[in-house]
Amino acid sequence: MSLEDPVVITCAISGAIAGREQCPAIPYTPAEYGAEARRVVDEGAAMIHIHARRPDGTPSHEVEDFRAITEAIREQAGDEVIVNYSTGAIGVSVERRVRYLRELRPDVAALNMGSMNYAKYSRSRRRFVFEAVFANPFGEIVELLEAMNELGIKPEHECFDLGHVGSLEPLVHMGVLREPLHVDCVMGIVGGAPPTARNLAAMVDNIPAGSHWAAIGISRAQWTLIGAALALGGSIRVGLEDNFYLPDGAMARSNGELVAKAREMVVNSGRRPATFAQARELLGLPERPAAVLGA
């Protein structure tokens, strides 16, 4: 990638952990997902990353919830947006995660590239307020990759640390991972890479040549990492899954506000947001099949 490449703006509109008690704008119902999708597409996002929820806000890995949300997004935002499903989970079988990929066949599916301690630390309380082992062994990674290859779904490799980037090469050598790659550097999770420009540069230096990559910054470090990613020639992700706040410290009232600020930063950096068609080309996506939503 280079500074001449257009910037793919992705929006992660919901996430699976935070709730409305933390940010009232997080969508729960399919209609709310659809409305948020319309806002982010209007502001320049080319791809939407989805964690499914039930209407009460609890996380879901069921086909019917992913279907209802995707149909609402398509109804409100049309076909000019790339749909990207999460496959990340703790305590959910690979079989259940493959089921909604097989039934609905999104354009892209996120794939976590390694195991890690995953935590939230409160400096004021001087303790961890959340901690878990986020297990992503190679056996599960390969199983998910084989399903994505069969279904024509582009994997999005979420790398939370430098070692996760290093896990890409042996999978390419095995033939289960097909270049060109689409890689996300996820930074700012306690247990993963600290969110600094130098750490982002180190991760990017280890991504296989010819790959498309983007930066995902967690919490308010999102904005400095966006600046670093734009300077390094990468793409970017924003959204209420990752960060609730605008650069001035105000809480975002919608995902659209976050995308609008990200687009402004892209333009101010001298680069340009990717169109839907440009984003599909940069990610190396195949032609979309005539039938969508895998009825």
Backbone bond lengths (Angstrom), bond angles and torsions (degrees), N, CA, C in turn:
res aa  C-N    CA-C-N  psi(-1)  N-CA   C-N-CA  omega(-1)  CA-C   N-CA-C  phi
1 M - - - 1.463 - - 1.519 109.46 -
2 S 1.342 115.12 155.46 1.461 120.23 -179.90 1.520 109.57 -141.93
3 L 1.334 114.49 172.74 1.460 119.91 178.53 1.522 112.03 -66.64
4 E 1.315 116.30 -15.70 1.461 120.17 178.76 1.524 112.17 -81.27
5 D 1.317 117.11 -17.13 1.461 120.19 -179.45 1.525 110.63 -73.36
6 P 1.335 117.65 141.60 1.464 119.00 172.47 1.525 111.04 -65.83
7 V 1.311 116.33 157.58 1.458 123.55 -174.28 1.521 109.78 -99.05
8 V 1.316 116.94 120.08 1.463 120.58 173.67 1.527 108.35 -78.82
9 I 1.311 116.59 118.25 1.465 121.65 175.92 1.526 108.08 -97.26
10 T 1.318 115.80 117.47 1.460 122.60 176.02 1.519 108.78 -105.41
11 C 1.326 116.27 145.43 1.461 120.50 174.57 1.522 109.43 -124.63
12 A 1.344 115.41 123.60 1.470 122.44 174.61 1.522 106.83 -94.98
13 I 1.322 116.73 100.79 1.456 119.29 -161.78 1.521 115.59 -85.42
14 S 1.346 117.58 -12.71 1.469 115.71 -174.75 1.520 114.32 -136.32
15 G 1.332 118.29 -45.63 1.450 120.22 -171.02 1.517 110.65 69.77
16 A 1.354 115.70 -174.40 1.460 120.38 -176.92 1.518 113.27 -131.37
17 I 1.331 118.23 -6.73 1.463 120.21 -173.18 1.526 111.88 -105.08
18 A 1.324 117.41 -54.17 1.469 120.60 -176.60 1.518 111.09 -73.28
19 G 1.334 116.06 152.44 1.455 121.88 179.97 1.509 112.46 -125.64
20 R 1.310 115.74 -178.16 1.461 120.96 -176.10 1.513 113.39 -67.73
21 E 1.338 117.18 -19.03 1.451 118.26 175.27 1.530 110.56 -66.58
22 Q 1.333 116.51 -21.35 1.464 121.14 176.59 1.524 111.94 -96.04
23 C 1.327 116.68 -36.17 1.467 121.12 178.87 1.525 108.61 -149.88
24 P 1.328 118.19 111.16 1.467 121.73 -174.67 1.528 114.46 -63.33
25 A 1.334 118.43 -16.96 1.465 120.75 -174.79 1.523 113.59 -84.12
26 I 1.340 118.88 -6.40 1.469 120.45 -178.33 1.523 109.88 -64.72
27 P 1.337 118.32 126.56 1.473 119.86 -178.82 1.524 111.91 -76.98
28 Y 1.323 115.71 144.09 1.463 122.80 176.13 1.529 111.28 -116.76
29 T 1.333 117.04 -49.56 1.461 120.86 -173.74 1.533 110.52 -86.66
30 P 1.345 117.41 158.23 1.461 118.74 175.76 1.526 113.34 -54.13
31 A 1.340 117.49 -41.10 1.462 119.95 179.34 1.526 111.57 -61.05
32 E 1.328 116.37 -37.97 1.468 119.97 178.71 1.523 111.21 -69.82
33 Y 1.324 117.33 -38.62 1.470 120.06 173.70 1.534 110.15 -59.27
34 G 1.335 116.52 -44.29 1.453 120.15 -179.35 1.514 112.46 -61.70
35 A 1.335 116.40 -42.76 1.462 120.19 179.55 1.519 111.29 -64.55
36 E 1.336 116.80 -41.26 1.464 119.88 177.71 1.531 110.63 -65.72
37 A 1.325 116.96 -38.28 1.462 120.31 178.16 1.519 110.98 -60.87
38 R 1.312 116.69 -43.16 1.460 120.33 178.59 1.524 110.81 -60.73
39 R 1.330 116.80 -41.60 1.470 120.53 -179.54 1.524 111.00 -63.61
40 V 1.346 117.39 -44.96 1.467 118.52 -174.47 1.526 111.53 -72.93
41 V 1.323 118.12 -34.40 1.456 120.26 176.56 1.523 110.24 -66.86
42 D 1.316 116.78 -40.73 1.460 120.36 177.93 1.528 111.46 -60.97
43 E 1.329 116.63 -30.66 1.471 120.69 -178.08 1.524 113.13 -90.12
44 G 1.330 118.21 -5.51 1.453 119.06 172.88 1.510 116.87 119.30
45 A 1.329 119.15 5.52 1.467 120.00 176.53 1.526 109.95 -73.60
46 A 1.338 115.77 138.42 1.457 120.99 178.54 1.520 112.00 -103.25
47 M 1.353 117.42 -16.32 1.468 121.10 -178.36 1.525 109.07 -139.53
48 I 1.330 115.87 142.28 1.460 122.86 178.27 1.521 108.56 -119.93
49 H 1.337 115.69 125.75 1.461 122.50 178.78 1.527 108.38 -98.58
50 I 1.336 116.05 130.87 1.462 121.47 -170.95 1.521 112.16 -121.16
51 H 1.316 116.50 126.62 1.460 123.94 157.09 1.522 105.32 -104.83
52 A 1.311 117.52 129.74 1.459 119.54 -179.51 1.526 110.89 -79.31
53 R 1.323 115.19 146.15 1.463 122.90 172.80 1.528 108.61 -133.04
54 R 1.314 114.11 156.24 1.459 119.96 168.51 1.528 107.87 -82.07
55 P 1.326 118.16 164.85 1.466 119.55 -178.22 1.529 114.63 -59.83
56 D 1.341 117.91 -18.54 1.468 119.17 175.70 1.526 112.27 -87.01
57 G 1.333 116.77 0.88 1.462 120.93 176.48 1.502 115.52 96.52
58 T 1.332 118.47 -10.60 1.460 120.05 -179.43 1.530 109.95 -72.23
59 P 1.348 117.49 145.43 1.468 120.07 -179.26 1.527 111.72 -63.59
60 S 1.318 115.77 150.49 1.465 121.26 179.23 1.520 109.71 -137.64
61 H 1.344 115.24 146.68 1.457 121.67 171.31 1.527 109.80 -123.99
62 E 1.331 115.38 27.72 1.458 120.79 -176.72 1.530 111.34 -96.34
63 V 1.326 115.08 145.09 1.456 121.26 -178.35 1.525 111.25 -55.88
64 E 1.340 116.69 -44.79 1.464 118.88 -173.59 1.518 112.68 -63.66
65 D 1.331 117.97 -32.78 1.467 119.90 179.08 1.529 110.82 -74.44
66 F 1.329 117.24 -43.43 1.465 119.01 175.58 1.529 110.41 -61.21
67 R 1.346 116.54 -39.37 1.461 119.31 -179.36 1.531 111.43 -64.31
68 A 1.324 116.67 -47.99 1.464 120.09 -178.00 1.526 111.33 -61.68
69 I 1.323 116.42 -41.01 1.462 120.70 179.94 1.532 110.36 -67.07
70 T 1.325 116.57 -44.35 1.466 119.84 -178.74 1.521 111.10 -65.61
71 E 1.314 117.60 -40.64 1.462 120.39 177.41 1.520 111.01 -62.33
72 A 1.334 117.17 -39.44 1.468 120.62 178.29 1.529 111.17 -66.03
73 I 1.332 116.34 -39.25 1.464 120.04 177.61 1.520 110.56 -64.42
74 R 1.333 116.51 -45.50 1.463 119.85 179.22 1.534 111.39 -63.40
75 E 1.319 115.97 -38.14 1.468 119.53 -179.74 1.522 111.35 -64.88
76 Q 1.324 116.66 -40.95 1.460 120.46 -175.42 1.528 113.13 -87.65
77 A 1.337 117.03 -37.16 1.466 120.48 -173.55 1.520 113.31 -106.36
78 G 1.336 118.16 -6.54 1.450 121.08 178.90 1.519 112.48 75.91
79 D 1.314 115.55 -168.21 1.456 121.90 -177.47 1.524 112.91 -89.71
80 E 1.334 117.64 -3.72 1.463 120.63 -176.04 1.518 111.39 -88.31
81 V 1.310 116.85 47.75 1.453 121.86 174.49 1.526 107.93 -152.29
82 I 1.328 116.16 141.23 1.462 121.88 178.52 1.519 108.44 -84.05
83 V 1.330 117.02 128.21 1.465 121.79 -179.89 1.527 108.75 -99.12
84 N 1.322 114.75 129.69 1.465 123.45 -172.30 1.530 107.85 -128.87
85 Y 1.340 117.41 118.19 1.461 121.83 179.85 1.525 111.28 -96.62
86 S 1.312 116.88 142.09 1.455 121.46 168.42 1.525 109.81 -74.55
87 T 1.339 115.77 145.23 1.468 120.25 167.62 1.529 110.28 -120.68
88 G 1.326 117.02 7.68 1.456 120.93 -178.90 1.519 111.35 -75.76
89 A 1.332 116.30 139.10 1.463 120.12 -179.82 1.516 109.58 -167.96
90 I 1.317 114.98 155.69 1.466 121.68 172.00 1.522 107.04 -115.03
91 G 1.320 116.59 120.53 1.454 120.94 177.62 1.520 115.10 79.86
92 V 1.336 117.60 17.88 1.463 121.67 177.82 1.527 107.79 -115.85
93 S 1.304 117.84 129.24 1.459 121.42 -174.17 1.528 111.24 -65.50
94 V 1.330 115.50 153.77 1.460 120.85 174.15 1.531 109.57 -60.52
95 E 1.315 117.27 -37.95 1.470 121.05 -179.36 1.528 111.36 -57.05
96 R 1.335 117.13 -44.02 1.473 120.06 178.90 1.520 111.48 -65.38
97 R 1.326 116.85 -37.11 1.462 120.05 -178.98 1.530 110.95 -72.29
98 V 1.309 116.84 -36.91 1.463 119.80 177.86 1.525 110.60 -68.60
99 R 1.336 117.20 -29.88 1.467 120.65 -175.94 1.535 111.40 -58.68
100 Y 1.348 117.34 -46.13 1.468 116.96 -178.43 1.531 111.48 -75.15
101 L 1.333 117.88 -26.53 1.468 119.18 172.71 1.522 110.27 -65.31
102 R 1.321 116.75 -44.25 1.466 121.39 -177.05 1.529 111.37 -66.83
103 E 1.323 116.30 -40.02 1.465 119.83 -177.00 1.532 112.32 -73.71
104 L 1.329 117.61 -35.43 1.463 120.72 -168.47 1.522 114.17 -113.34
105 R 1.305 118.44 -22.26 1.461 123.99 174.32 1.534 113.74 48.58
106 P 1.313 117.30 69.07 1.472 119.49 176.27 1.525 110.39 -67.68
107 D 1.322 116.05 166.48 1.462 120.48 177.25 1.528 111.05 -63.53
108 V 1.340 115.73 -42.31 1.462 123.19 -172.98 1.524 108.29 -136.34
109 A 1.329 116.57 149.52 1.464 120.87 172.41 1.523 108.52 -136.43
110 A 1.327 115.87 130.43 1.459 121.23 179.37 1.521 109.97 -71.78
111 L 1.340 115.70 143.49 1.459 121.85 -177.79 1.527 108.25 -137.31
112 N 1.326 116.47 113.93 1.464 120.89 179.78 1.522 109.60 -73.03
113 M 1.346 116.03 134.66 1.453 120.53 -167.28 1.523 114.91 -101.33
114 G 1.318 118.00 13.54 1.451 118.22 176.13 1.513 111.94 176.00
115 S 1.326 115.61 162.85 1.463 121.98 179.03 1.523 110.07 -83.58
116 M 1.340 116.14 156.80 1.463 120.07 -177.50 1.526 110.33 -167.32
117 N 1.322 116.77 158.53 1.455 121.18 161.91 1.519 107.27 -71.75
118 Y 1.317 116.66 134.01 1.469 121.81 -176.79 1.520 106.29 -126.73
119 A 1.321 117.48 115.71 1.460 119.18 -170.61 1.522 111.96 -146.06
120 K 1.321 113.84 162.29 1.462 121.99 168.04 1.529 107.25 -122.46
121 Y 1.325 115.36 131.09 1.456 121.04 -176.73 1.520 109.86 -115.47
122 S 1.327 116.79 131.34 1.463 122.40 176.37 1.528 109.07 -98.28
123 R 1.310 116.12 114.10 1.464 119.53 178.55 1.520 111.06 -69.56
124 S 1.346 116.67 -34.37 1.461 118.86 -179.66 1.530 111.74 -68.60
125 R 1.342 117.07 -35.10 1.462 121.00 179.83 1.530 112.68 -91.64
126 R 1.325 115.27 -12.31 1.466 121.49 -177.83 1.534 112.11 55.91
127 R 1.337 114.18 45.97 1.459 118.67 176.98 1.521 109.95 -159.68
128 F 1.338 115.12 162.75 1.454 120.39 174.43 1.527 108.80 -77.98
129 V 1.316 116.29 128.02 1.462 120.65 179.11 1.528 110.82 -96.80
130 F 1.319 116.52 -10.40 1.465 121.90 174.03 1.517 107.11 -155.00
131 E 1.319 117.02 136.98 1.463 119.82 173.93 1.519 109.51 -154.20
132 A 1.324 114.44 143.45 1.464 121.52 178.00 1.513 108.53 -158.36
133 V 1.309 116.04 159.35 1.455 121.03 169.97 1.524 106.89 -94.71
134 F 1.318 115.65 117.19 1.463 122.03 -178.97 1.532 106.63 -92.98
135 A 1.323 115.37 94.78 1.465 121.43 -172.99 1.528 110.86 -86.91
136 N 1.324 114.94 121.91 1.462 121.87 175.31 1.530 108.80 -137.37
137 P 1.346 117.38 71.32 1.466 120.40 -177.20 1.525 111.14 -68.53
138 F 1.341 115.10 158.98 1.464 119.70 -177.59 1.526 112.16 -58.27
139 G 1.337 117.58 -35.34 1.460 119.06 179.91 1.519 111.83 -58.48
140 E 1.343 117.16 -42.56 1.467 120.48 178.89 1.525 111.13 -71.32
141 I 1.337 117.17 -38.59 1.460 120.36 177.97 1.527 109.97 -58.92
142 V 1.331 117.03 -46.17 1.465 121.18 -179.47 1.525 110.39 -64.45
143 E 1.328 117.18 -41.35 1.466 120.02 179.77 1.530 111.50 -61.70
144 L 1.325 116.33 -42.77 1.459 120.05 177.74 1.525 111.08 -67.36
145 L 1.324 116.97 -40.76 1.459 120.18 178.40 1.524 111.62 -62.17
146 E 1.311 117.12 -42.27 1.456 119.93 -179.80 1.525 110.75 -62.87
147 A 1.333 116.79 -38.49 1.469 120.02 177.20 1.531 110.61 -66.33
148 M 1.315 117.41 -42.81 1.471 120.32 179.84 1.523 110.79 -64.24
149 N 1.339 116.89 -40.72 1.463 119.96 177.35 1.526 111.02 -60.70
150 E 1.317 116.52 -44.19 1.467 121.21 179.85 1.521 111.53 -62.14
151 L 1.331 116.05 -38.20 1.467 121.32 -172.86 1.522 113.15 -91.21
152 G 1.328 118.50 -4.57 1.458 120.93 -179.25 1.509 113.20 73.49
153 I 1.329 117.25 30.41 1.469 122.90 179.91 1.527 108.76 -100.55
154 K 1.314 116.72 132.40 1.464 120.99 179.45 1.520 110.24 -78.73
155 P 1.344 119.08 122.55 1.463 119.13 176.24 1.525 111.63 -76.91
156 E 1.314 115.09 140.01 1.465 122.64 173.79 1.533 105.92 -109.82
157 H 1.314 117.51 112.06 1.455 122.10 -170.62 1.532 110.08 -87.43
158 E 1.334 116.01 106.51 1.456 120.92 -179.47 1.529 108.69 -87.78
159 C 1.323 115.60 114.28 1.465 123.37 -176.30 1.525 108.78 -112.86
160 F 1.332 116.10 115.39 1.454 121.97 -176.46 1.523 112.79 -93.14
161 D 1.321 116.64 -5.21 1.462 120.39 -179.51 1.525 108.15 -160.58
162 L 1.325 116.01 168.43 1.459 120.34 -177.37 1.528 112.02 -60.78
163 G 1.327 117.48 -37.07 1.456 120.19 178.69 1.514 112.98 -62.22
164 H 1.328 116.97 -31.27 1.461 119.76 177.20 1.530 110.48 -66.53
165 V 1.336 116.61 -37.82 1.468 119.46 175.79 1.529 109.53 -61.83
166 G 1.335 116.61 -40.86 1.453 120.55 179.16 1.512 113.85 -64.24
167 S 1.341 116.95 -18.92 1.467 120.39 179.27 1.521 113.04 -75.38
168 L 1.320 117.58 -10.95 1.458 120.56 -178.10 1.532 111.55 -71.15
169 E 1.319 116.87 -43.69 1.475 120.61 -171.27 1.525 113.61 -58.85
170 P 1.343 120.06 -47.92 1.465 117.47 -179.84 1.522 113.11 -63.60
171 L 1.319 118.04 -29.72 1.464 120.30 178.31 1.523 110.96 -71.39
172 V 1.348 115.94 -35.07 1.470 119.47 173.23 1.528 109.34 -64.02
173 H 1.329 116.57 -44.43 1.469 120.94 -178.80 1.529 111.12 -62.62
174 M 1.342 116.99 -37.02 1.460 121.08 177.53 1.521 112.40 -65.74
175 G 1.332 116.39 -24.95 1.449 120.94 -176.88 1.512 113.95 93.02
176 V 1.342 117.42 -1.38 1.460 120.11 179.90 1.519 111.59 -82.44
177 L 1.324 116.50 -19.00 1.457 122.32 178.11 1.522 108.28 -113.64
178 R 1.315 115.96 124.73 1.458 121.50 -171.08 1.527 110.55 -109.28
179 E 1.317 115.32 125.79 1.464 120.17 177.78 1.526 109.78 -77.95
180 P 1.359 117.93 156.78 1.465 127.79 0.78 1.522 111.86 -74.66
181 L 1.319 115.96 148.84 1.454 122.08 -177.05 1.526 110.98 -92.11
182 H 1.327 114.10 159.41 1.472 122.00 171.31 1.521 106.17 -123.98
183 V 1.336 117.09 112.44 1.463 123.18 -169.41 1.522 110.10 -121.37
184 D 1.329 116.27 134.97 1.463 122.10 173.23 1.523 109.84 -112.18
185 C 1.318 116.47 130.93 1.464 122.53 173.02 1.526 107.40 -95.21
186 V 1.337 116.06 107.36 1.465 121.56 -177.01 1.524 107.95 -97.98
187 M 1.330 116.70 120.77 1.456 120.16 -171.67 1.520 110.70 -133.09
188 G 1.336 115.04 141.19 1.457 119.80 176.23 1.508 114.29 114.04
189 I 1.344 118.16 -3.98 1.458 121.67 173.58 1.532 108.35 -80.54
190 V 1.323 117.12 132.38 1.464 119.85 175.16 1.524 108.32 -65.21
191 G 1.330 117.00 122.21 1.453 122.90 -172.20 1.513 112.09 110.35
192 G 1.341 115.79 -13.91 1.463 121.57 177.53 1.514 110.48 -118.01
193 A 1.327 116.66 -163.66 1.460 122.06 -175.84 1.527 110.86 -68.10
194 P 1.339 118.49 130.87 1.458 120.87 173.56 1.536 110.52 -62.04
195 P 1.343 117.10 146.38 1.468 120.59 -171.27 1.528 113.37 -84.36
196 T 1.327 116.59 77.77 1.459 121.07 176.86 1.517 109.96 -122.84
197 A 1.324 115.24 156.38 1.462 120.51 179.30 1.527 111.01 -62.92
198 R 1.345 117.53 -38.28 1.464 120.05 179.03 1.535 111.64 -64.23
199 N 1.330 116.57 -40.78 1.468 119.01 178.23 1.524 111.28 -66.95
200 L 1.325 116.90 -37.38 1.463 119.69 176.72 1.532 109.87 -62.61
201 A 1.321 117.00 -44.64 1.458 120.05 179.91 1.523 111.03 -60.92
202 A 1.339 117.31 -39.22 1.462 120.25 179.01 1.525 111.00 -64.17
203 M 1.323 117.01 -42.00 1.463 119.51 178.53 1.522 110.77 -64.91
204 V 1.323 116.25 -43.99 1.465 120.32 -178.83 1.522 110.76 -62.64
205 D 1.327 117.44 -38.60 1.462 120.92 179.97 1.523 112.04 -61.09
206 N 1.321 118.23 -21.92 1.461 121.98 -177.76 1.525 113.69 -100.19
207 I 1.323 117.75 -2.90 1.465 120.73 177.31 1.524 108.99 -73.83
208 P 1.335 118.82 134.69 1.471 120.51 -178.98 1.526 112.44 -53.10
209 A 1.327 115.53 138.14 1.461 121.26 -179.59 1.525 110.55 -56.64
210 G 1.320 115.11 143.22 1.462 120.59 178.92 1.507 114.63 88.94
211 S 1.349 116.78 -2.34 1.472 120.83 -179.47 1.527 110.84 -82.05
212 H 1.308 115.38 154.37 1.460 121.66 166.41 1.510 107.26 -92.22
213 W 1.346 118.47 138.70 1.456 119.93 -179.80 1.526 110.44 -139.75
214 A 1.329 114.04 158.01 1.464 121.47 177.88 1.516 109.09 -142.14
215 A 1.320 115.57 159.55 1.459 121.85 176.14 1.517 109.61 -106.02
216 I 1.338 115.20 138.69 1.464 122.70 173.77 1.519 106.95 -122.75
217 G 1.313 116.85 113.41 1.458 121.59 178.75 1.512 110.21 -103.70
218 I 1.328 116.52 132.05 1.457 121.73 -178.45 1.522 109.17 -95.41
219 S 1.329 115.88 135.01 1.456 124.83 -178.45 1.533 110.26 67.45
220 R 1.344 116.93 -157.06 1.456 118.49 -170.14 1.517 113.62 -70.59
221 A 1.337 117.67 -13.40 1.467 120.23 173.53 1.524 111.18 -65.05
222 Q 1.327 116.73 -10.45 1.457 121.26 177.89 1.524 111.82 -50.20
223 W 1.316 116.62 -44.16 1.463 119.69 -171.06 1.523 112.45 -71.93
224 T 1.336 118.67 -38.87 1.462 119.47 176.60 1.522 110.80 -68.40
225 L 1.330 117.31 -35.22 1.461 119.68 178.11 1.523 111.73 -70.30
226 I 1.326 117.21 -33.25 1.461 119.52 174.47 1.531 109.66 -61.20
227 G 1.336 115.93 -44.77 1.459 119.00 177.50 1.513 111.95 -59.47
228 A 1.340 117.24 -42.29 1.460 120.96 179.32 1.522 111.16 -65.79
229 A 1.329 116.69 -43.66 1.466 120.34 -179.28 1.525 111.06 -62.34
230 L 1.305 116.81 -41.83 1.465 120.10 179.55 1.522 110.88 -63.83
231 A 1.334 117.32 -38.64 1.466 120.85 178.94 1.525 112.02 -69.14
232 L 1.338 116.63 -29.12 1.469 121.06 -178.86 1.527 113.26 -87.94
233 G 1.337 117.35 -6.03 1.457 120.66 177.76 1.510 115.27 96.43
234 G 1.348 117.96 13.05 1.447 121.17 -176.27 1.510 114.12 -95.62
235 S 1.329 114.94 -179.52 1.458 123.00 173.21 1.527 108.96 -99.75
236 I 1.334 117.53 -179.09 1.465 120.89 -170.53 1.527 111.11 -143.68
237 R 1.354 114.62 156.97 1.460 121.19 172.10 1.509 109.68 -132.01
238 V 1.330 115.80 138.87 1.457 122.72 171.66 1.521 107.69 -130.06
239 G 1.330 116.93 -177.10 1.459 119.94 176.67 1.511 112.26 134.25
240 L 1.323 115.00 160.48 1.461 121.21 -174.97 1.519 112.96 -69.52
241 E 1.326 119.28 -13.75 1.460 119.40 171.15 1.527 110.73 -63.88
242 D 1.325 116.49 -35.07 1.455 121.65 -170.21 1.523 114.04 -99.15
243 N 1.325 116.80 -33.61 1.459 120.68 -169.70 1.527 109.34 -162.98
244 F 1.327 115.91 135.68 1.467 120.28 -178.59 1.529 113.21 -94.93
245 Y 1.331 117.98 -11.93 1.464 120.15 -163.20 1.519 113.07 -115.10
246 L 1.326 114.85 143.47 1.454 122.88 172.11 1.536 109.32 -77.60
247 P 1.320 118.44 165.08 1.465 119.73 -177.76 1.527 114.76 -57.30
248 D 1.333 117.49 -26.95 1.468 119.28 -179.98 1.524 113.07 -83.27
249 G 1.343 117.28 1.68 1.457 121.41 178.27 1.509 114.61 94.60
250 A 1.336 118.42 -8.40 1.460 121.32 177.94 1.526 109.97 -74.47
251 M 1.336 116.64 141.56 1.458 119.51 176.51 1.518 110.29 -71.62
252 A 1.329 116.20 133.43 1.454 120.81 179.42 1.524 110.54 -64.85
253 R 1.306 116.30 140.22 1.468 121.60 177.98 1.528 111.70 -92.21
254 S 1.331 116.47 -7.31 1.463 121.42 176.41 1.517 108.29 -166.39
255 N 1.320 115.50 163.87 1.455 119.85 171.52 1.522 111.47 -62.59
256 G 1.327 115.71 -29.88 1.455 119.67 179.91 1.516 112.63 -59.47
257 E 1.328 117.29 -36.68 1.467 119.79 178.62 1.523 111.08 -64.73
258 L 1.326 117.58 -37.88 1.461 120.96 178.82 1.527 110.63 -67.25
259 V 1.334 117.15 -42.37 1.461 120.39 179.39 1.530 110.52 -66.73
260 A 1.325 117.05 -38.68 1.463 119.85 178.99 1.525 110.86 -60.56
261 K 1.322 117.31 -42.49 1.459 120.62 178.96 1.531 110.12 -67.11
262 A 1.340 116.72 -40.89 1.460 119.45 178.71 1.529 110.75 -62.49
263 R 1.312 117.02 -42.68 1.472 120.64 178.48 1.524 110.35 -61.79
264 E 1.314 116.94 -41.53 1.464 120.69 178.04 1.539 110.51 -59.58
265 M 1.341 116.30 -41.89 1.464 119.68 179.25 1.529 111.10 -66.00
266 V 1.318 117.08 -37.82 1.462 120.66 176.89 1.520 110.24 -59.30
267 V 1.311 116.87 -50.11 1.463 121.23 -177.68 1.526 110.50 -65.09
268 N 1.335 117.20 -42.35 1.461 120.48 -178.96 1.525 112.56 -67.05
269 S 1.333 116.87 -22.32 1.466 120.32 178.00 1.527 112.19 -81.53
270 G 1.316 117.08 -4.52 1.459 121.01 -178.46 1.514 113.88 89.39
271 R 1.322 116.69 8.87 1.455 120.69 177.93 1.525 109.59 -108.26
272 R 1.333 117.53 -177.77 1.461 120.03 -176.13 1.516 110.26 -135.57
273 P 1.330 117.53 143.72 1.464 120.14 177.64 1.526 110.94 -67.96
274 A 1.321 115.94 142.37 1.466 120.86 178.05 1.520 110.24 -74.36
275 T 1.316 115.81 139.86 1.454 120.62 169.63 1.531 108.37 -74.57
276 F 1.308 115.70 171.44 1.461 120.61 176.81 1.531 110.53 -56.44
277 A 1.326 116.77 -46.98 1.469 120.39 -178.48 1.522 110.85 -65.43
278 Q 1.313 117.46 -41.89 1.465 120.84 178.97 1.525 111.00 -64.43
279 A 1.337 116.53 -38.91 1.462 120.25 179.43 1.524 110.72 -63.79
280 R 1.311 117.54 -43.03 1.463 120.39 178.65 1.530 110.59 -61.88
281 E 1.327 116.82 -39.55 1.462 120.17 179.20 1.527 111.00 -67.55
282 L 1.338 117.83 -44.31 1.457 121.15 -179.12 1.524 111.91 -63.18
283 L 1.330 116.31 -37.62 1.465 120.47 -179.67 1.525 112.49 -81.17
284 G 1.318 117.56 -8.17 1.462 120.62 -179.63 1.509 112.34 68.89
285 L 1.345 117.07 37.42 1.461 120.21 -178.39 1.517 110.87 -80.44
286 P 1.323 117.11 141.37 1.470 120.24 176.10 1.518 110.13 -71.86
287 E 1.311 114.98 168.61 1.459 119.54 174.38 1.524 109.57 -58.62
288 R 1.327 115.97 137.06 1.463 119.25 179.48 1.527 109.18 -69.74
289 P 1.335 118.34 132.72 1.474 120.48 178.99 1.521 110.58 -66.31
290 A 1.331 115.03 156.69 1.458 119.97 -178.09 1.516 111.65 -60.93
291 A 1.323 117.94 -38.74 1.462 121.87 179.94 1.513 108.88 -89.90
292 V 1.315 116.25 127.44 1.460 120.61 176.79 1.525 109.17 -114.54
293 L 1.295 114.72 159.41 1.476 122.73 178.39 1.520 112.53 68.51
294 G 1.328 117.45 13.16 1.469 122.06 168.63 1.508 115.73 42.29
295 A 1.318 117.62 51.87 1.457 120.43 -178.15 1.521 110.53 -60.67
